[in-house]
Amino acid sequence: MAIILHANNSTTIISPELGNEFTLGELQGYVGGYIQTIDFNEPVIIDGTEYSTIVIDEDGKYKKYPTNTTATQYAKNELFDDDFLVGDVIFLKDGEIS
């Protein structure tokens, strides 16, 4: 199971429709466009669960999605100093994407 941290500070738990991995179409649907993945050097722990990768809309800033402050805080070690995440951000566990 993965978690979506929405820009409005709500969360949604999601699971792949088939098997253990999300399809490209599923991930694109959740973030609203073409995806970009960021792998963490060290897992991020949210509510006791370790996540190793995030998925974002690669054009989210151009689409003027709202800033996702919560997701940015969790991913801060993987971002440039002044960078930030926008829109809905999916946090995936190991093995949920290939």
C-alpha positions in Angstrom: 0.0 0.0 0.0 1.1 3.5 -0.8 0.0 6.8 0.5 -0.9 10.0 -1.3 -0.1 13.2 0.5 -2.5 15.7 -1.1 -1.6 19.4 -1.3 -4.7 20.2 0.9 -3.0 18.1 3.7 -5.4 15.2 3.4 -4.1 11.6 2.8 -5.3 8.7 0.8 -4.1 5.1 1.1 -3.9 3.3 -2.2 -3.1 -0.1 -3.5 -2.2 -1.4 -7.0 -5.2 -2.6 -9.0 -3.4 -5.8 -9.9 -0.5 -7.5 -8.2 2.1 -5.7 -6.1 3.2 -2.9 -8.5 1.4 0.2 -9.7 1.0 0.6 -13.5 2.1 3.7 -15.2 -1.5 4.6 -16.0 -2.5 4.2 -12.3 0.3 6.6 -11.2 -0.4 9.1 -13.9 -4.1 9.1 -12.9 -3.3 9.8 -9.3 -0.9 12.7 -10.0 -2.7 14.1 -13.0 -0.1 13.8 -15.7 3.3 12.5 -16.8 5.2 11.1 -13.8 8.6 11.9 -12.3 10.0 9.6 -9.6 12.5 10.5 -6.9 14.2 7.7 -5.0 15.2 8.4 -1.4 18.7 7.7 -0.2 17.2 6.9 3.2 13.6 5.7 3.6 11.0 8.2 4.8 8.8 7.0 7.6 5.2 8.1 7.7 2.9 6.7 10.4 5.3 3.9 11.0 5.7 2.8 7.3 8.9 3.1 5.3 8.6 4.7 1.9 11.5 4.7 -0.6 10.2 6.6 -3.7 7.9 9.4 -4.4 5.9 10.0 -7.6 5.0 13.5 -8.7 3.5 15.2 -11.8 6.6 16.3 -13.7 4.8 19.3 -15.0 3.1 20.2 -11.8 4.9 23.5 -11.3 4.0 24.6 -14.9 0.4 23.6 -14.3 0.6 25.9 -11.2 -0.5 23.1 -8.8 -0.5 24.3 -5.1 2.6 23.8 -3.0 2.5 20.5 -1.0 4.2 21.6 2.2 3.9 18.3 4.0 5.4 16.2 1.2 8.1 18.8 0.8 9.1 18.4 4.4 9.3 14.6 4.1 11.4 14.8 0.9 13.6 17.8 1.9 16.8 15.7 2.0 16.3 14.7 -1.7 15.5 18.2 -2.9 17.7 21.3 -3.7 17.7 23.9 -0.9 15.0 26.1 -2.3 13.0 23.4 -4.2 9.5 22.3 -3.2 6.9 19.8 -4.3 3.5 20.6 -5.7 0.2 18.8 -6.2 -0.5 15.3 -5.0 2.6 13.3 -4.1 2.6 9.5 -3.9 4.9 7.8 -1.4 5.7 4.2 -2.5 7.3 1.4 -0.6 10.0 -0.8 -2.1 8.7 -3.1 -4.8 5.6 -1.0 -5.7 7.2 0.4 -8.8 9.8 -1.0 -11.2 
